[in-house]
Amino acid sequence: MLQQTQVSRVLDFYTRFLDRFPTLDTLAAARPKRVMEAWEGLGYYARARNLHKLARHVTREQEGIIPAEPSSLRELPGIGAYTAGAVASFAYERRAALVDTNVARVLHRVFAPHVKPKTGAGSKVLWEMAERLLPRTGKLTWTHNQALMELGALVCSARAPKCGACPVRVSCKSVDSPA
């Protein structure tokens, strides 16, 4: 639900959706129309269809077990690189990189202002950088990934970056002089 949607918008939908489909089994057993009705108003309806397909696949083909490794997660319906990294990192505390819009912005501004992040080549550079920056353990990776996401969302924001309050300003290649 959080893909390309703000947390504040998702909160009400999330609770209602889980009340209606509290388990993967209940979601998998639901008719597609019911899933779409529960998603109504949230937008990006392919997410609902993919989530439903994923629930059906996992309950029918994998005994209800969602894999922990990013490569296995990527094989599931609707799971891309970011979601695989996020699930592996946050749900299973695996050492897995993730690059969303906020993380890409931080990596771009702090380490690689010369890179064009919205190009295929630029995206590849940022993903490789995210991999190299990962801590050695999954538990630390969880904190690292969360911190990068929060830094991008709250401090290194797109429209009004708060460079003076940034904890990595002294290392940032996008600021003129370290504070």
N, C-alpha and C positions, 0 to 999 in steps of 0.2 A: 504493500500500500504506500510505502514511503518513496517509492521510485518516482522522482519528479513531482512530488507532492509534499507540502510542508506538514510538519508534525501536528501543528494546531488544527489543520484541516482533517487529518487522519484520525485523531483521537476518538471522536464520536463514532465514526464508521467502524473502527477496529473493535470496539466493545460490542456494538450491535452484530457485527459479522461473527465474532467468536461466540456470542450468545446463540446465534442461529446455527453455527457450525463449530461446536466446541472441540471436535477431534478431526483428524485426517479422514477417519472412516465416515463420519457424518458428512463431511464435505465431498468425499468421493462418491457417496451414495446419492447425493443430491442431483436433481435434474439441472441441466445447464441454465434453464430459465430461472430457477430459484437462486442460483449463484449470481446471475446477472442482476436480479431484483435486489439482492442484498448489497450489491456493489453500486447500485443506482445513485448517481450524483457525485461519485468520486472521480469519474473520468478514466481515461486510458483503459478501456474495457478489455483490451488484450491481456492485461495483467490478471483480471478475473478468470478469463478463459484459460490462461496458462496455469494459474494456481489450481484450478479445477482439474486440468489434465495432469498436473503434477501429483495431486492427491490421489487420483485414480491410478496412476502409474505406480506410485510408491506403495499403495495399499494392495495392489494386485500383483505387482512384479517383484517387490522388494520386502514383502512381509511387514510393511508399515515402517520400515527403517529408512530414515533419511541419511545418506552417507555423510561422512565427516570431511573427506578429502575434496579439495576444490576441483580436481580433475573428474571425479565421480559425480560431483554436484553439477558440473557443466553438461553432463549427459542427460540430465532431467529436463523435461519440457519447460521452456521459458526461463531457464537459468543461464545467465551470461556471466562474464568474468567478474563483474562487481558483486553480484549477488552471491556467487560461489565463494568469493573471498570473504564477504561479510558473514555468511552463514558459518563457514569454516572457522573464522576468527572469533565471532561473537557467541555462537552456539556451542562450539566444540573446543574453543581455545587452541586452535591450530595455528601454526605459523603460516599465515596467508595474507598476501597483499590485497588491497582493495583501493580502487581509484574511482571516486565519484567526482562530481563537479567541484565540491569544496576541497577535496584532497588534491585534485589536479591544480586548482588555483594556488594552493600553498606551495606545492612542489615547483610549479612554474615560477612563481614570484621569488621564492627563497633560493632555489638552486639553479634554475634554468630559464631566465627571462628571455633568452634568445630563441627558445623553442616555441613553436606555434602549437599549443595544446589541442586545438580543434582539428588538426590534420592527423592522418593515419600515422605518419612518421613521428609527429609530436606526441601523440597518445602512446605510442610504443616506447618512446624515451621515458615518459612519465611512469608507465607501468614497470619498466626495468628499474628505474630509480626507486620506486616504492618497494620493489622486491629487495634491492640492495640495502635499503634503510631499515628493514625489519629487524627487530630484536631476535635473539637466539631462541627464545622459548615462546610457546603459544600464549601462555598467561601474560607475558610482557607484551606480546603482539596485540592482544586484546586492548590493553591500555594505550599502546602506541597508535593503533588505528582509530580508536575513539578520540584520542587527543588531536590527531590530524583533522578528523572530521569536524570536531568542535572548533578548532582553531580557524578553519576555513569558514565555518558558519557564523561564528561570533566575533572574530577579530579580523581575520584576513578576508573580509567579505568583498563581494563583487562591487557594490556601489559605494560603500563608505568604509574602506579599510581603516582600522584603528592602529596604524603603524606605531604610534607612540606607546601603545599598551602591549605591543606584540612581544612575547617572550623570546622570539628568535630574531628579533630585529637586528641584533649585532652581527648575525650571519647572513642576513637577507641580501641577495644580490640586486633587489629591486629598489632599495632605499639608497639615497645619496651618501648619507653619513651615519654610521652607527651611533646609537644614543647610549 
